[in-house]
Amino acid sequence: MKKRKRFVFFISLIFVFICPVIVFSQTAEVVGTIENKSIKMDGVTWDGENIWVVTYQSSPIEWRIAKLDNNGEVLFSFKVPVDSLDNIHNFGMTNITSDGKTIWANHWNEGLIYRFTKKGKVVNKFGIPSVNQLIPVGITWDGTYLWVFHWSNRNIYKLDRKGKELSQISLRKISPPPDMGLAWDGTYFWVGSKGANRVIRITPDGQQKGFIRGPKKGGGIRDLDWDGEHLLLLYQQDSKIYKLKIHD
């Protein structure tokens, strides 16, 4: 009887310690796409009315931020201050987001966050005070504050419009490790894992609450955003934006 009780106690301990790390996946239904085969896209955001993307051209090198219509046609674009290739060493203008009136963009090479008017004028630019060398791989707007994902330490930083650091969230315990793309859906953050081809759902205090698998085989997630109903997902140098409906 004592041996049986010890066995039950041992099994109970295993259950207690293992169950908290079990993470259930959600289902992501592709409900639409926006495609333009004439451009390579590297960043995506929704400003409340239109889709905006970062476009990349390798020869000659040119980076732009473009506004698209619902069919993916470019309505307007402006050049951004990046002059490097988009490769494993230089990601250029990695991600973008919008507060409705302006466009925020991560500049990987400079380690800075740029804020542009919708006509392309630079409003301001800044780094993160507590980070010596910022490697920004995700950016999103929650309606009041800016959030920037730093690759090296897996922290998300909360900033005001002028770049003042207000708080941070650690994602170091998240698995698989997130490394590219950030979105806010009003309740949760979504962060991408390029190699695992997953997008992970995160609470505002940094707890993992599920994940979805990317719609395209092979991985390479580049950027994410939320359009009010759907998660927008873009792969690196792709010509197609995926609209995903999340089902728990």
Order of alpha helices (4+ residues) and beta strands (2+ residues): alpha-beta-beta-beta-beta-beta-beta-beta-beta-beta-beta-beta-beta-beta-beta-beta-beta-beta-beta-beta-beta
